[in-house]
Amino acid sequence: MEVIKTIHVLSAAISILGFFLRGMLMMFESSLMQTRWIRVIPHFVDTVLLVTAISLAVQFGFSPANSPWLTAKIIALLVYIGLGFVALRLGKTKQVRIVAWVAALVVFAYIVAVALTKSPLPIV
């Protein structure tokens, strides 16, 4: 169980680091954004992150029905994914992409805070 949690935390760290770096590449309009490995690796890392999250939830008996903090994390994850799409693919202007990228980073910080506190309102 500790191994799965460690893999989950490491994959979350790698995922956000990769998202941060891709955002920087986007801002500087780097041609690296078009390379195959920049487009493929995040899918692998995020799959590991999701599989370990589901495994931990099952092992600990957490579900959105009995864990409001988990519901908050899932909703925030969907918002993060949507913002990520706008930031790295769908944003019509660079300014829109940058705002979406920053907003996604804030949402990710919220997800981490919820995970650490097991509360949907981790700041209160």
Secondary structure, DSSP 8 states (H G I E B T S, - for coil): -HHHHHHHHHHHHHHHHHHHHHHHHHHTT-GGGGSHHHHHHHHHHHHHHHHHHHHHHHHHT--TTT-HHHHHHHHHHHHHHHHHHIIIII-SSHHHHHHHHHHHHHHHHHHHHHHHHT-SSTT-
